[in-house]
Amino acid sequence: MKNMKIKLRTAFVGVALLVLTIGFNFNSIAQDPPPPDGCIDPLDPACPIDGGLVFLIAAGVGIAAKNARRKN
C-alpha cells in the first residue's frame, strides 16, 4: 500500500512537470519577437544616451560635494 502511494505521487509529479514544461514552451513560442534596435548609429541625435551616464554624473557630483564639505 505504501509503495503504491509513492508510485502514484511520483507519477503525479512527473505528469505535472511535463504539463508545465509543455505549457511554458508553447507560451514562449506564442510571444512576439522583440522589436529591432532602432539606434544603430551612436552619433545619431535620435539615439538616446545610456541611462548609466546619469548615475556616473550623479556619483561625481556627490563625491565633489563630499570633498568640498570635508575641506571646510
Secondary structure by P-SEA (a helix, b strand, c coil): caaaaaaaaaaaaaaaaaaaaaaaaaaaaaccccccccccccccccccccaaaaaaaaaaaaaaaaaaaaac
